[in-house]
Amino acid sequence: MKTQGGREGATGLWARALAAWHNRLEAVYGDTPPRDRVGFLRMVVYGIGAFVNNTMAAAIGGMLIVLNLGLGMDPAIVGLLGSLPRLTDALTDPLMGYVSDHTRSRWGRRRPYIFAGAIAAGLIYMVLWWLPTGQSHTFYFWWFLVGSIIFYLAYTMFATPWVALGYELTPDYHERTRLMGVQNFIGQLAYVVSPWFLWIMTNRDWFPDQVEGARWLAVIIGVVVIGLGVLPALLLRERFRDTPEVAAAAEAVPARTLRENLVDFGRGLKITLSSGPFLKLGAATFLVFNGFILISSFQYYVIIYYVFGGDQELGSKWAGYSGTVGAISTFLVIALVTWLGTRWGKRHAFFFAIGVSMVGYVLKWFCYVPGVPWLLLLPAPLMAFGLGGLFTLMGSMIADVVDVDELETHERREGMFGSIFWWVVKLGMAVALAGGGVLLEATGFDVKLEGMQSAQTITLMRLFDAFVPVVTSALAIWAVWAYPITEKSAHAVREALERRRGEVAAAPEKG
């Protein structure tokens, strides 16, 4: 695709980069049996689900700042509004995982929920941000709290089955890493755009104020979520199905009562939470993601009030530049980490990625300085190794854990493992959003002071911004240090599973 000026557009460059990276992986790691390959087009379709998932996560977090800057709400209250709705996921995510694992329909276990969830989440998000004007802060608090809870229910309906679907698309150890690399690569497009949300909502040429900007931005996001979110449900198929013996046994058993389902749900939850390797991955994810989200809003405040002396429009613009540099760098990070994961092993690739991100966070202390705005772009590529490496490797590693669990329990629980993993992510976000608001309040920040924040407030914001994620990342490395699943052990588990369940249990597609 060419622009009128004859140069290739950004979308064309991104597509070419993605295709070149995948072809390189095919050339280097072509030893994956054809029956285990997902296929490039299906990887892309699954990755579109990642884009939708990340767009919803980035939007709800990135737009919350409007409640403080646009409506003047207390930052601690805004933090609570970001965190309280996520606490409901402690129940709804595992329940959705259980329901998806035990659904039997002509369309599969995952696809009906992905389809319905994308439509519901998009519509509800539009309504959520269409805030009535002239209301009290109490009204906005309850409007946003109730609306967010409803939104997250729809979000869970989409995200939990979509995650579980990825765990079962291939049984191959390295193809899982490639699949998660491609989906994470595509998902990062959301983070190329999302750093500009504040600038878009603040742009006075388009909207009279930030609140009006949030309304129309939410409409655009909702349309994108619906239009793209249904594609994995329409274009992908599920690999694993019951053996004839299991299917016949299931048909012969009478429908369970509510009590029996709750007991079975509790049993499955207990088994999932007793998996040592899974707990290590969950702890590492919580720490890395929690550390990032805890100070995610601090970057905006430091850039606006320290680097640019309180100029919101100029500060949000440079924050957008930094976010875009980080998001673009993440594409390269994902490709590199995917390669390292298949060469060094997933655990060692994780150590490398998180270690580099720690260096990037430390550099923020030295590079965020007044009068030299371009310096704030330097830490962004290094910080990109954190979440870029995390969400490339964790999905692949959890898929290996699911196989170990099946070998031990004779059940596949992709939905349960995926839901608890992402609940950990959401719990981290909830704790971090609430904690971020409390930390911001503790610095003495006062939005009424505009560009006149105290020196102590600025120093505390800078310290939290640079060094909180360094501490949490170091703890994450410690958590994964004893992760036991290697390529050799994963292959042994797969061979044992295939001997037991037979080829009839797998229904790979050509692609």
ROKE-850128 format. One line per field, with one value per residue (C-alpha): residue number from 1; residue in one letter; z, x, y. Coordinates in steps of 0.2 Angstrom, whole numbers, plus 5000, padded with zeros to 4 digits. Layout:
<sites>
pos	c(NUM; ...)
code	c(a; ...)
pz	c(Z; ...)
px	c(X; ...)
py	c(Y; ...)
</sites>
This chain:
<sites>
pos	c(1; 2; 3; 4; 5; 6; 7; 8; 9; 10; 11; 12; 13; 14; 15; 16; 17; 18; 19; 20; 21; 22; 23; 24; 25; 26; 27; 28; 29; 30; 31; 32; 33; 34; 35; 36; 37; 38; 39; 40; 41; 42; 43; 44; 45; 46; 47; 48; 49; 50; 51; 52; 53; 54; 55; 56; 57; 58; 59; 60; 61; 62; 63; 64; 65; 66; 67; 68; 69; 70; 71; 72; 73; 74; 75; 76; 77; 78; 79; 80; 81; 82; 83; 84; 85; 86; 87; 88; 89; 90; 91; 92; 93; 94; 95; 96; 97; 98; 99; 100; 101; 102; 103; 104; 105; 106; 107; 108; 109; 110; 111; 112; 113; 114; 115; 116; 117; 118; 119; 120; 121; 122; 123; 124; 125; 126; 127; 128; 129; 130; 131; 132; 133; 134; 135; 136; 137; 138; 139; 140; 141; 142; 143; 144; 145; 146; 147; 148; 149; 150; 151; 152; 153; 154; 155; 156; 157; 158; 159; 160; 161; 162; 163; 164; 165; 166; 167; 168; 169; 170; 171; 172; 173; 174; 175; 176; 177; 178; 179; 180; 181; 182; 183; 184; 185; 186; 187; 188; 189; 190; 191; 192; 193; 194; 195; 196; 197; 198; 199; 200; 201; 202; 203; 204; 205; 206; 207; 208; 209; 210; 211; 212; 213; 214; 215; 216; 217; 218; 219; 220; 221; 222; 223; 224; 225; 226; 227; 228; 229; 230; 231; 232; 233; 234; 235; 236; 237; 238; 239; 240; 241; 242; 243; 244; 245; 246; 247; 248; 249; 250; 251; 252; 253; 254; 255; 256; 257; 258; 259; 260; 261; 262; 263; 264; 265; 266; 267; 268; 269; 270; 271; 272; 273; 274; 275; 276; 277; 278; 279; 280; 281; 282; 283; 284; 285; 286; 287; 288; 289; 290; 291; 292; 293; 294; 295; 296; 297; 298; 299; 300; 301; 302; 303; 304; 305; 306; 307; 308; 309; 310; 311; 312; 313; 314; 315; 316; 317; 318; 319; 320; 321; 322; 323; 324; 325; 326; 327; 328; 329; 330; 331; 332; 333; 334; 335; 336; 337; 338; 339; 340; 341; 342; 343; 344; 345; 346; 347; 348; 349; 350; 351; 352; 353; 354; 355; 356; 357; 358; 359; 360; 361; 362; 363; 364; 365; 366; 367; 368; 369; 370; 371; 372; 373; 374; 375; 376; 377; 378; 379; 380; 381; 382; 383; 384; 385; 386; 387; 388; 389; 390; 391; 392; 393; 394; 395; 396; 397; 398; 399; 400; 401; 402; 403; 404; 405; 406; 407; 408; 409; 410; 411; 412; 413; 414; 415; 416; 417; 418; 419; 420; 421; 422; 423; 424; 425; 426; 427; 428; 429; 430; 431; 432; 433; 434; 435; 436; 437; 438; 439; 440; 441; 442; 443; 444; 445; 446; 447; 448; 449; 450; 451; 452; 453; 454; 455; 456; 457; 458; 459; 460; 461; 462; 463; 464; 465; 466; 467; 468; 469; 470; 471; 472; 473; 474; 475; 476; 477; 478; 479; 480; 481; 482; 483; 484; 485; 486; 487; 488; 489; 490; 491; 492; 493; 494; 495; 496; 497; 498; 499; 500; 501; 502; 503; 504; 505; 506; 507; 508; 509; 510; 511)
code	c(m; k; t; q; g; g; r; e; g; a; t; g; l; w; a; r; a; l; a; a; w; h; n; r; l; e; a; v; y; g; d; t; p; p; r; d; r; v; g; f; l; r; m; v; v; y; g; i; g; a; f; v; n; n; t; m; a; a; a; i; g; g; m; l; i; v; l; n; l; g; l; g; m; d; p; a; i; v; g; l; l; g; s; l; p; r; l; t; d; a; l; t; d; p; l; m; g; y; v; s; d; h; t; r; s; r; w; g; r; r; r; p; y; i; f; a; g; a; i; a; a; g; l; i; y; m; v; l; w; w; l; p; t; g; q; s; h; t; f; y; f; w; w; f; l; v; g; s; i; i; f; y; l; a; y; t; m; f; a; t; p; w; v; a; l; g; y; e; l; t; p; d; y; h; e; r; t; r; l; m; g; v; q; n; f; i; g; q; l; a; y; v; v; s; p; w; f; l; w; i; m; t; n; r; d; w; f; p; d; q; v; e; g; a; r; w; l; a; v; i; i; g; v; v; v; i; g; l; g; v; l; p; a; l; l; l; r; e; r; f; r; d; t; p; e; v; a; a; a; a; e; a; v; p; a; r; t; l; r; e; n; l; v; d; f; g; r; g; l; k; i; t; l; s; s; g; p; f; l; k; l; g; a; a; t; f; l; v; f; n; g; f; i; l; i; s; s; f; q; y; y; v; i; i; y; y; v; f; g; g; d; q; e; l; g; s; k; w; a; g; y; s; g; t; v; g; a; i; s; t; f; l; v; i; a; l; v; t; w; l; g; t; r; w; g; k; r; h; a; f; f; f; a; i; g; v; s; m; v; g; y; v; l; k; w; f; c; y; v; p; g; v; p; w; l; l; l; l; p; a; p; l; m; a; f; g; l; g; g; l; f; t; l; m; g; s; m; i; a; d; v; v; d; v; d; e; l; e; t; h; e; r; r; e; g; m; f; g; s; i; f; w; w; v; v; k; l; g; m; a; v; a; l; a; g; g; g; v; l; l; e; a; t; g; f; d; v; k; l; e; g; m; q; s; a; q; t; i; t; l; m; r; l; f; d; a; f; v; p; v; v; t; s; a; l; a; i; w; a; v; w; a; y; p; i; t; e; k; s; a; h; a; v; r; e; a; l; e; r; r; r; g; e; v; a; a; a; p; e; k; g)
pz	c(5000; 4995; 5001; 4988; 4991; 4985; 5002; 5010; 5024; 5042; 5041; 5026; 5034; 5050; 5039; 5030; 5046; 5053; 5037; 5036; 5054; 5052; 5037; 5046; 5060; 5047; 5040; 5056; 5065; 5051; 5061; 5068; 5061; 5048; 5059; 5074; 5064; 5067; 5050; 5048; 5044; 5059; 5070; 5063; 5067; 5084; 5086; 5081; 5097; 5107; 5099; 5105; 5122; 5124; 5117; 5130; 5144; 5138; 5135; 5152; 5161; 5150; 5150; 5169; 5170; 5163; 5179; 5188; 5175; 5166; 5181; 5195; 5205; 5219; 5212; 5226; 5222; 5203; 5208; 5218; 5202; 5192; 5205; 5213; 5197; 5194; 5211; 5204; 5192; 5207; 5204; 5186; 5178; 5185; 5183; 5165; 5163; 5170; 5160; 5144; 5148; 5151; 5136; 5123; 5107; 5088; 5088; 5101; 5119; 5116; 5100; 5105; 5121; 5111; 5098; 5111; 5123; 5109; 5104; 5122; 5128; 5113; 5116; 5135; 5134; 5123; 5136; 5150; 5144; 5138; 5155; 5158; 5161; 5176; 5189; 5206; 5209; 5219; 5204; 5192; 5205; 5205; 5187; 5183; 5196; 5191; 5173; 5174; 5183; 5169; 5156; 5164; 5164; 5145; 5144; 5154; 5142; 5127; 5135; 5145; 5131; 5119; 5130; 5132; 5113; 5111; 5123; 5113; 5095; 5094; 5106; 5100; 5112; 5100; 5090; 5105; 5108; 5090; 5091; 5107; 5099; 5084; 5094; 5106; 5090; 5083; 5100; 5103; 5089; 5103; 5113; 5098; 5098; 5116; 5122; 5112; 5120; 5132; 5118; 5107; 5122; 5126; 5108; 5108; 5089; 5090; 5106; 5118; 5133; 5139; 5144; 5127; 5119; 5130; 5124; 5106; 5108; 5118; 5103; 5091; 5103; 5105; 5086; 5084; 5098; 5090; 5072; 5076; 5091; 5082; 5070; 5080; 5084; 5065; 5058; 5070; 5075; 5091; 5091; 5105; 5106; 5117; 5113; 5108; 5125; 5134; 5123; 5126; 5145; 5145; 5136; 5147; 5163; 5168; 5168; 5184; 5197; 5202; 5218; 5209; 5196; 5211; 5219; 5203; 5200; 5217; 5214; 5198; 5206; 5220; 5208; 5197; 5212; 5218; 5202; 5208; 5190; 5187; 5204; 5199; 5183; 5191; 5204; 5191; 5181; 5195; 5200; 5183; 5177; 5194; 5195; 5178; 5181; 5198; 5191; 5174; 5177; 5186; 5169; 5163; 5179; 5179; 5161; 5162; 5179; 5180; 5162; 5155; 5171; 5171; 5152; 5150; 5131; 5127; 5141; 5135; 5117; 5123; 5133; 5117; 5108; 5122; 5122; 5104; 5104; 5117; 5108; 5091; 5101; 5108; 5091; 5089; 5107; 5104; 5089; 5098; 5114; 5103; 5095; 5112; 5119; 5106; 5107; 5126; 5133; 5139; 5157; 5152; 5139; 5153; 5164; 5149; 5145; 5163; 5166; 5151; 5157; 5174; 5166; 5156; 5172; 5181; 5166; 5168; 5183; 5173; 5156; 5162; 5164; 5160; 5145; 5136; 5131; 5118; 5132; 5139; 5123; 5127; 5141; 5131; 5120; 5135; 5146; 5132; 5136; 5152; 5145; 5128; 5135; 5148; 5137; 5124; 5135; 5148; 5137; 5129; 5147; 5153; 5138; 5144; 5162; 5155; 5147; 5164; 5172; 5160; 5162; 5181; 5181; 5164; 5161; 5150; 5159; 5147; 5152; 5171; 5169; 5157; 5168; 5184; 5175; 5168; 5184; 5192; 5178; 5182; 5201; 5198; 5188; 5202; 5216; 5206; 5201; 5218; 5225; 5211; 5217; 5235; 5231; 5220; 5235; 5246; 5236; 5240; 5222; 5220; 5203; 5208; 5209; 5190; 5186; 5204; 5212; 5226; 5224; 5237; 5227; 5211; 5219; 5226; 5209; 5201; 5213; 5212; 5193; 5191; 5205; 5210; 5194; 5197; 5214; 5208; 5192; 5203; 5213; 5198; 5192; 5209; 5207; 5190; 5195; 5200; 5186; 5181; 5164; 5150; 5132; 5136; 5150; 5139; 5125; 5137; 5143; 5126; 5121; 5136; 5133; 5115; 5119; 5132; 5122; 5105; 5089; 5089; 5103; 5091; 5076; 5068; 5053; 5038; 5036)
px	c(5000; 5007; 5003; 5000; 5018; 5025; 5030; 5024; 5011; 5014; 5001; 5011; 5027; 5020; 5013; 5029; 5039; 5027; 5028; 5047; 5048; 5037; 5046; 5062; 5055; 5049; 5066; 5075; 5063; 5055; 5057; 5039; 5028; 5015; 5001; 5007; 5008; 4995; 4998; 5002; 4984; 4977; 4991; 4986; 4968; 4972; 4983; 4968; 4960; 4976; 4974; 4956; 4960; 4974; 4964; 4951; 4964; 4974; 4958; 4950; 4967; 4973; 4956; 4954; 4965; 4951; 4941; 4955; 4961; 4944; 4931; 4943; 4940; 4951; 4966; 4963; 4945; 4950; 4962; 4948; 4937; 4950; 4953; 4936; 4928; 4943; 4940; 4924; 4935; 4941; 4925; 4919; 4936; 4937; 4918; 4920; 4935; 4925; 4910; 4920; 4930; 4913; 4903; 4898; 4891; 4891; 4902; 4914; 4919; 4926; 4919; 4901; 4908; 4921; 4908; 4895; 4908; 4916; 4899; 4893; 4910; 4910; 4893; 4894; 4911; 4903; 4889; 4901; 4910; 4895; 4895; 4880; 4885; 4883; 4882; 4891; 4907; 4896; 4885; 4900; 4908; 4893; 4890; 4908; 4908; 4892; 4896; 4914; 4908; 4895; 4909; 4921; 4908; 4907; 4926; 4928; 4916; 4927; 4944; 4944; 4939; 4950; 4965; 4960; 4959; 4977; 4983; 4975; 4979; 4995; 5003; 5021; 5033; 5041; 5026; 5017; 5031; 5029; 5010; 5012; 5025; 5014; 4999; 5009; 5016; 4999; 4992; 5006; 4997; 4985; 4999; 5005; 4989; 4984; 4998; 4989; 4972; 4975; 4982; 4967; 4954; 4964; 4965; 4954; 4954; 4943; 4934; 4928; 4935; 4942; 4926; 4918; 4934; 4932; 4914; 4919; 4935; 4925; 4913; 4928; 4935; 4918; 4916; 4934; 4931; 4915; 4921; 4938; 4933; 4921; 4934; 4943; 4926; 4921; 4938; 4947; 4942; 4947; 4960; 4955; 4939; 4933; 4938; 4922; 4923; 4923; 4909; 4899; 4901; 4897; 4881; 4876; 4878; 4863; 4864; 4872; 4863; 4869; 4876; 4886; 4893; 4899; 4907; 4916; 4921; 4928; 4938; 4945; 4950; 4959; 4968; 4973; 4980; 4990; 5001; 5018; 5024; 5008; 5010; 5028; 5022; 5007; 5018; 5030; 5016; 5008; 5025; 5031; 5014; 5009; 5025; 5022; 5004; 5007; 5018; 5010; 5001; 5016; 5025; 5012; 5013; 5032; 5033; 5019; 5024; 5043; 5049; 5036; 5032; 5013; 5010; 4997; 4995; 5014; 5017; 5004; 5011; 5029; 5021; 5013; 5030; 5038; 5023; 5024; 5043; 5040; 5026; 5036; 5051; 5041; 5038; 5057; 5057; 5044; 5053; 5070; 5062; 5053; 5069; 5078; 5064; 5067; 5086; 5090; 5074; 5059; 5065; 5082; 5073; 5062; 5077; 5085; 5070; 5066; 5084; 5085; 5068; 5075; 5090; 5077; 5067; 5083; 5087; 5071; 5079; 5093; 5084; 5068; 5075; 5068; 5074; 5079; 5063; 5070; 5080; 5064; 5063; 5079; 5072; 5057; 5065; 5073; 5057; 5048; 5057; 5047; 5029; 5035; 5044; 5032; 5017; 5026; 5033; 5020; 5006; 5018; 5024; 5006; 5001; 5015; 5008; 4991; 4998; 5006; 4990; 4981; 4994; 4991; 4972; 4965; 4956; 4960; 4958; 4964; 4949; 4953; 4972; 4969; 4956; 4966; 4982; 4973; 4964; 4981; 4985; 4968; 4971; 4988; 4980; 4967; 4979; 4991; 4978; 4972; 4990; 4995; 4981; 4987; 5005; 5001; 4991; 5006; 5018; 5007; 5001; 4987; 4979; 4973; 4991; 4993; 5012; 5017; 5019; 5032; 5050; 5046; 5031; 5041; 5055; 5044; 5035; 5051; 5057; 5042; 5041; 5059; 5062; 5046; 5046; 5064; 5060; 5045; 5055; 5069; 5056; 5048; 5065; 5067; 5050; 5054; 5071; 5065; 5052; 5054; 5047; 5060; 5059; 5064; 5051; 5038; 5041; 5040; 5023; 5016; 5022; 5013; 4997; 4996; 4999; 4985; 4972; 4977; 4977; 4957; 4958; 4967; 4959; 4972; 4967; 4977; 4983)
py	c(5000; 5017; 5034; 5048; 5054; 5037; 5031; 5016; 5019; 5014; 5000; 4993; 4994; 4985; 4971; 4969; 4968; 4955; 4944; 4945; 4940; 4926; 4920; 4921; 4910; 4898; 4896; 4894; 4883; 4873; 4857; 4859; 4845; 4852; 4845; 4855; 4872; 4885; 4894; 4912; 4918; 4910; 4917; 4934; 4931; 4926; 4941; 4952; 4946; 4952; 4969; 4970; 4964; 4976; 4990; 4988; 4987; 5002; 5012; 5010; 5013; 5027; 5037; 5037; 5052; 5062; 5060; 5069; 5082; 5084; 5083; 5087; 5071; 5067; 5056; 5043; 5041; 5039; 5025; 5017; 5018; 5009; 4996; 4991; 4984; 4973; 4964; 4956; 4947; 4936; 4927; 4930; 4926; 4908; 4905; 4910; 4899; 4884; 4888; 4889; 4873; 4863; 4870; 4858; 4866; 4864; 4880; 4874; 4879; 4896; 4904; 4908; 4918; 4927; 4933; 4938; 4946; 4957; 4964; 4967; 4975; 4987; 4993; 4995; 5004; 5018; 5020; 5020; 5036; 5045; 5054; 5066; 5084; 5095; 5081; 5080; 5070; 5057; 5054; 5052; 5040; 5028; 5030; 5024; 5011; 5002; 5004; 4998; 4982; 4979; 4982; 4970; 4956; 4958; 4960; 4943; 4935; 4939; 4938; 4922; 4910; 4920; 4916; 4898; 4896; 4901; 4888; 4874; 4880; 4869; 4856; 4860; 4868; 4880; 4884; 4890; 4903; 4908; 4909; 4920; 4930; 4934; 4938; 4949; 4958; 4962; 4966; 4979; 4990; 4995; 5003; 5012; 5022; 5022; 5034; 5047; 5045; 5059; 5071; 5066; 5070; 5086; 5093; 5109; 5109; 5093; 5094; 5108; 5099; 5082; 5075; 5078; 5070; 5055; 5052; 5052; 5042; 5029; 5027; 5024; 5011; 5002; 5001; 4994; 4981; 4975; 4975; 4966; 4956; 4944; 4938; 4925; 4917; 4917; 4912; 4900; 4882; 4873; 4859; 4848; 4838; 4824; 4806; 4795; 4787; 4803; 4810; 4795; 4795; 4814; 4811; 4796; 4807; 4817; 4836; 4842; 4852; 4870; 4863; 4849; 4862; 4873; 4859; 4854; 4872; 4873; 4856; 4863; 4879; 4870; 4859; 4874; 4884; 4869; 4869; 4875; 4880; 4890; 4899; 4904; 4911; 4920; 4928; 4934; 4941; 4950; 4958; 4964; 4970; 4977; 4987; 4994; 4999; 5006; 5020; 5021; 5037; 5045; 5046; 5058; 5068; 5069; 5074; 5087; 5095; 5092; 5092; 5104; 5115; 5111; 5113; 5099; 5100; 5100; 5087; 5075; 5077; 5071; 5058; 5052; 5052; 5042; 5029; 5027; 5024; 5011; 5003; 5002; 4996; 4982; 4975; 4972; 4966; 4953; 4946; 4945; 4937; 4924; 4920; 4919; 4908; 4895; 4896; 4899; 4892; 4902; 4905; 4912; 4923; 4930; 4934; 4943; 4953; 4958; 4963; 4975; 4983; 4987; 4996; 5006; 5011; 5017; 5028; 5038; 5046; 5053; 5056; 5065; 5083; 5100; 5108; 5093; 5084; 5072; 5063; 5056; 5045; 5035; 5024; 5019; 5005; 4997; 4997; 4989; 4973; 4971; 4969; 4964; 4949; 4945; 4942; 4934; 4920; 4918; 4912; 4899; 4893; 4892; 4881; 4869; 4869; 4865; 4849; 4844; 4847; 4836; 4822; 4822; 4825; 4818; 4835; 4850; 4866; 4880; 4891; 4889; 4892; 4906; 4915; 4914; 4920; 4935; 4938; 4940; 4953; 4962; 4960; 4968; 4982; 4985; 4985; 4996; 5009; 5010; 5011; 5023; 5035; 5033; 5036; 5051; 5058; 5054; 5065; 5080; 5082; 5095; 5097; 5115; 5121; 5117; 5120; 5125; 5108; 5108; 5102; 5088; 5082; 5082; 5072; 5059; 5057; 5054; 5042; 5031; 5032; 5026; 5014; 5005; 4994; 4990; 4982; 4972; 4966; 4959; 4950; 4943; 4936; 4927; 4920; 4911; 4906; 4888; 4886; 4867; 4864; 4863; 4859; 4841; 4838; 4847; 4834; 4820; 4826; 4828; 4810; 4803; 4813; 4807; 4789; 4790; 4800; 4795; 4806; 4806; 4819; 4832; 4840; 4851; 4861; 4865; 4882)
</sites>
